[in-house]
Amino acid sequence: MRNHRAAAETRLAKRPIDAKAFLDQAAEMDEVRRTIQAELDAKQAEMNTMSRSIGELMKAGRKSEAEHIRAQTAEFKEHLQEMRSRLDVTEKALHDHLCTIPNAPSDKVPAGRTAEDNTVVMQEGAIPELGPDARPHWELGEEYDLLHMELGVKLTGAGFPVYSGQGARLQRALIAFFLDQATAAGYREIIPPHLVNADSAFATGQLPDKEGQMYHVAEDGLYLIPTAEVPITNLYRDEILDPAQLPVKMVGYTPCFRREAGSYGKEVRGLNRVHQFDKVEIVRIERPEHSYAVLEEMVEHVKGLLRALELPFRQLLLCGGDMGFASAMTYDMEVYAAAQKRWLEVSSISNFETFQSNRLKLRYRAEDKKPRLAHTLNGSALALARIMAALLENNQGPDGIAIPKALRPYTGFERITK
């Protein structure tokens, strides 16, 4: 921020924050910290000089002078300790303030404050024309014994669906299909823990920004993961990678847990917004010069999955005001749910540049042998709940719900029937 203040302010101005105020406060706090550090260094140097002189005086037999200086050093030590305490408090305050500043959006990110300002990059696939008796997925789920929202309320609470019968089999088929497609594309499969510690949540940007959205096991200080991105990316925390290790490509399936505080209304019916859902996540660690080309490659991977599922979809480039806290640039992929006549987000693919790697202390050795921060990226490939919703709604007919051809080897059936 000191060396590139103008660029930082310009990029952060795309966020719905007062970028200048944030950076001004950071600069003021940093100046205080540097002043205290300079004073401390000067006092420490003076203390070192006094300590050396005590030894020299004692060797010269000038004991009384040495004792006089020794008495002065006792006062110096108290003063030094007080300055170190002030420095610790100042450094913590600066660190806490910096942690509230979101990532600076890429130059490619459009300005805007809300989802209405996002840019539609492309749209593909015919929108299904359903008859007047077409029903939303939550009604189909009950009729075909696939999906039961009320049973989830009985067991846990609202937003925890229960899948059964062919619905459970379809869920499992989607997970296997997405994992197989990712491993075929060169991603290494990971099965990570479903709970993480605070260091892991901080490193990927969930803390302190999304603390209220995460389920917290207070007694153990652990958090249920909101996405597989958190544990998988943290596998490389505090690592310096050799150039030959890059790129790192990983994929993992996990359940995801999100409190989604404040969600209500028709937008959250059925699987549209739930507290627990399954997701397959792809994660990349890349050299900075490759990361934006890789972002486009990851988008193409997700498009391939949606084409295989025969779902109409569109790609959005998120504006600065609608991006996640840690992202430098994000594409959202949405599918059309024909019975609801609305678009549902099923994937976010993001480049975090060095935001996460800085917190992770994740570096690689460049050609000059110096450690440099890597770029991290991730994307949903895919989130299952809304994919399930769109598949059920779009493929319903008088004789059941058709299964896309790509999934039939995994489900073992071509149609969901009563």
N, C-alpha and C positions, 0 to 999 in steps of 0.2 A: 504493500500500500504506500510506503514511502517513495519507492522508485517509480511507481506507475499510477500515481494518484488520479490523474485525469482519466485514464483508461478505466480504472476501477469504478470511478463515479459514473462515467458514461454507461458502462455495462449494467451496474446496479440500478441505474435510473429506470430500467425496464421492469423492475420489481415494484410492487405496491408498497414501497417504503420510502422514507426520507433519506435517500442515499447520502446526501451531503452531511446531514446531521450525524448519521452513523459513523461516517469516516472522520468527521471533525472530532467527534468524541474519542474515537480510537487514537487519532493523532495526538490529542491533548494528553490522554492517559499514557501513551507511549513516550511522550516528551518528559512527563513526570518520572516515569520508570527509568529512562536513560539518564536523567539528572541525578536521581538517587544512586544509580549504578556508578556513575562517574565519581560522585562524592565518596562512595564506599571504596572504590578502587584507590582513590587518592589517599584516603585515611588508612587503608590497608598497607599501602606502600610506605606511608609514614611510620606505621606501626612496625613494619619489617625493618626499617632503618634503625628505629629505636632499639629493637631486639638485638640487632647486630652490634650496636654501639655498647650495649650492656656487656656482651662477651668481650669486646675489645678492651673496655675499661677494667674489667675484672682481671684480664691477663696483664694489664699494665699496673696492677696493684692499686687502682683508684676505686676502692670498694665503695666509699661513701657516695661518690658521683654515680656509680652504677646502681646503688640502692635507690637514689633519688629518681633516676630514670625509670627503674622498675616500678616504683610507686605510681609514676605517671602512666605507665602502660596498663595498669589495672583499671584506671579511669577510661583509657582508650578502648579497652576490651568491652566495657559496658556500653560505650558509645557505638562501637562497631556492631554489637549485638542488637542494639536498638535500630540501627540503620538497616541491618539485614531483615529484621522483622517488618520494617516499613516497606522494604523492597518486596518481600514475600506477599504482603497485602496488596501492593500495587500491581504486581505481576498477576496475581489471581484475579483481581478486578479487571485487568486488561484482557486476560484469557476468557473470562466469563462474558465480557462484552463482545469479543471477536466471535465467540461461539453462537451469538444471536444473529450474526450477519449471514444471510443466505449466500449461496454460490452466485458468482457474477455470470449472468446469461451470456451465451456466445453472441458474436456479432450477427450470426444468422437468425437469431431469435427475433420474431416481430414484437413490436411494442404492443401493449394492450394490458387491460386490467382484469378481465373476466373471460370465461369460456367462450363467450360470444365473439371475442376478438381472435380466437384461434383460426389458423389458415387450413382450409381443406386442400391437401396436396393432390389427392387422387381418389377416385371412387371406382369400384369394379363390381360387376355382378348384377343380375336383374333382381329387382325388388319383387318378392312373391306376391301374387294377387290371391288373397284368401277370400273365401265365401263369407257371408254374413254371420254364419254360426261359428267362425274361427274363435278359438278361446286361448287365453293367455296360459303360459306354462304352468302356473301354480294350480289352475283348474285341471289341466291335462295330467299333471303329476298325481293328483288325487284319483282321477278317473281311471288311470292306467296302473295305479299302485307303483309309482316310480319315485315320488317326491312328496314328503309330508312335512309341512312347516309347523303344523299344530303339535305333532309328536315331538318336534324339537323344543317347542315351548314347554311341553310337559317334562321333558328330560332336563333341560338347561334354561331356556329362555328364548325370547324372540331373536331370530337371526341365526339359529343353529339348525340347519335342515337335516332331515333324515332321508337317505336314499334307500330304496328297497327294490328287490326283484330285478327287472330289466334296467331300471334306473341305476341301481348300484353297478350292474355289469357295464352299462354304458359309461359310467364315471371311470371305472377301472380301465376300460378300453381307451378312453381319451388320454389318460395318464400314460399308458404304455405306448400309444401311438406318438405322443409328443416326445417322450424320452427316446424312442427309437429313431425318430427323425433327427433329433439333436445329436445323438451319438453317431449317426451316419454322416452328419455334417462336421464331425471332428471334435465334438464336445466330450469331455471326460465326465462321466457320471459320478455324482457325489450324493451320499445320504448323510446330511448333517443333523446335529441336535435340533430340537424344536424349541428349546429355550436357550437364551444367551445372557451373558453378564452385561453390566452397564458399560464396560469398556468396548465391547463389541457393538452395542447399540449406538454409542457415541461415535465410533469410528466411521460408520456408514451414514451418519447424519440423522438417525432417528431420535437421538437425545442431543440437546434438550428440546428440539423442535416438536417432536410428536409424542412426548411423554404421556400426554393425556389420552392418546389413541391406542396405547399399548396395554395389554394385560400384564399386570405386575405381580409376581409372587414375592410379596414383601419380606416374608420370613427368610427367604434364601437370597434375596436381592437379584432375582432373575426375571427376565421378560419373555413372554411367549412371542415367537417371531411373527412379524407382520408380512414377511416374505422371505424366501430362501436366500435372497440377496445378502441378508445380514450375516448369517453364519458362513456362507460360502466365500464371500469377499474377505471376511476376517481370517480365513485360513492363511492368508499371506500378510497378516499384520506383523509389523516389526521385522520384515524380511527385505533383504537386498538380493534381487534376482540377477543371475548371469544373463547376458544377451541371448544365449542359446535357449533359455527357458521361455522366452517370449515368442509368440503370444501365448497367454494362458487362456484356455477355453474350457469352461466348466458348465455343467447342467445339473440341476437337482429338482426332485419333486418333494414338496412338503405341504402339509396343511398350513394355512395362514390364519392368523388371529388378529382381528382389528375391532376395537371398541366402537368405532364409527359414531362417536358421541354427537348428538344433535341431529342425526338423520331421522327423517320422518316423512309421511305422506305417500302418495301413490308411486313416487320414484323409487321407493324401497320395497315394493311388493315382491313376494316370492324370492327369487334368487337375484333380483336386481341389486340388492345391497345386503350382505349378510356379515355376521361376525366371524364365521369360520368357513373357509372355502379352500379347495385344493388348487395348486398352481405348479406348473413346471417353469422354472426360471433359468435363463441362460446368462452367464457372467463372463466378461472378458477383462483381461489385464493387458494393456497395449502400450507401445511406444507412443508418445504424444503426436508425432507426425503421421501416425496411421489411424488415430482414433476416430476421426470423422468419416473416413472411408469405411471403417469397420461398423460404425453406426448404421450406415446405409446397407451394409451387408446383413446386419442383424434384422433390419426392417424387411429385407427381401426374404429372409428365412421365415419370418412370421407370416408374410403374404402367402408363401408357399403352403403353410399349414391351413390358412383360411380357404385357399383355393381347393385344397384337397377335401376340405369339409363342405365344399359347395355352398359357402355362405357369402352373401353380398357384404362387402366391407368398404370402409373408407379410411384414409390416412390423414391425420391432423398433425400440423406443426403447432405446438403450444406456444402461446404468447408468454411474455415474461411474467405477467400477473397470475397465470394459471399453472405455472411449473412448480414441481416439488422443490423443497428447501435446498436440497443438495445438488440439483441438476443444473448443468450448463446448457443443455438442449434436450428436448424430449419430443418424440413422436408418440401419439396415441393411435391405436388401431381400434376401430369400432365396427361392430356387426349390426345388421338390421334385424330386429325382432318384429316379425310381420304382424302378429296378433296385437301387440301393443302399439305398433306403428311408431317405433322410436329406435334410435341408435343406442347401443350399449357398448361401453368401453370394455375391451377384453385384453388389452395389452398396452403397456407403456414401455418404450425403448428409450433409454437415456444415456447420454455421455456426461459423466461427472467431471471430466478433465482431471485436475489434481486435487479437487475438493476432498474426496474420500481418502486418497492416497496420502495426503498431508496429515490427516487425522490418524490414518493407519500406520504412518511411517513406512509406507510401502514404496520401495525404490528399486531401480535397476542400474547396473553399471553401463554407462555410455561408452562410446569408443575411446574417450579420453580417460577411462577408468574411474571417473568420478560418479558417485551415486546421484541419480536424478529421480525425481518423482515420476511414477508411471501414471497413465490414465486408466480409469476404471469405467466400465460400461455394464449395463444389464438390461434385460428385457423379459417380459412375460411371454412364454412360448408354450402354452398359453394359460390364462386363468380360466378355470373350468366352469364356474357357476353360471356366468352369463353366456358362455358357449353352449352349455346345456340348455339354457332358456331359449336361445335362438334356434337351436336344432329342433327342439320340441315344437316350437311355434311355427317355424317355417315349413316343416315337413309333415304337418298333420293332414290327415285326409279321412274319408269315410271308412277306410279299411285299416286304419292305424296310423302309426308315425314311421316314416321311412328312415332308414339308416344310410348315411353316405357310404358309397362303395369303399372308400379308403378305410373305413372303420369296421367293415363286416368281418374281415379276418380276425379282428380282436373281439368283437361282440359274439360272434357265432350265430347271429341272426340278422335278417335283412329288414325286419319290421318289428316295431313294438305293437303288441296287440293286448287286448284286455284279458 
